[in-house]
Amino acid sequence: MNEEGVRRLRDRVRSFPDFPKPGVLFRDISPLLKDPEAFRTLIDLLHDHLKASFSQIDFIAGLDSRGFLIGPPLAQRLGIGFVLIRKKGKLPGPTESISYSLEYGKAELEIQSDAVEPGQKVVIVDDLLATGGTMCAACELLKRLKAEVLECLVIIELKSLKGSEKLKSVPFYSLLQYD
């Protein structure tokens, strides 16, 4: 991995204590997104990782909403399509839906029923993995559509919350890790 590139990304992540509630240290990627060189480095690093790891990927699936910022340029660089996994009620047409638990309640995700075909190979992207509930739900949605989830890919992993352990047999990759 390009250590200089990773350092550039880490330098563009800022922390906000007690947001959105007391005791939470929020990792903000806004400065990374504002910096075109840092954002280019992010996409380069993710692209290089995926090209080295997989001979075939059919789609990048992005999680609502920050996965929508990373996924399309990554998919475009790879020459593949991008599919949306959204919060309930945001997609038209027939959808597959799943309810899951969050630290502070319940949520639902949806994907269009025809987003992927059985057997297609998909990488799921998001900005951050915390407790893993949203990512696990996204994996389950794609499995219901009979897609093959190759990997879950994020910029930031909050290691102390052990979200990657919930993914069980699904490969997981993060560029930056924080305790």
Salt bridges, closest charged atoms under 4 A:
GLU4 OE2 - ARG7 NH2 2.47
ASP11 OD2 - ARG7 NH1 2.51
ASP28 OD2 - ARG14 NE 2.64
ASP35 OD2 - ARG12 NE 2.73
GLU37 OE2 - ARG40 NH1 2.52
ASP44 OD1 - ARG77 NH1 2.44
ASP48 OD1 - HIS47 ND1 3.19
ASP64 OD2 - ARG86 NE 3.22
GLU96 OE2 - ARG144 NH1 3.20
GLU110 OE2 - LYS88 NZ 3.21
ASP127 OD2 - ARG66 NH1 3.65
GLU140 OE2 - ARG144 NE 3.42
GLU148 OE1 - LYS121 NZ 2.83
GLU151 OE1 - HIS49 NE2 2.76
GLU157 OE2 - LYS159 NZ 4.00
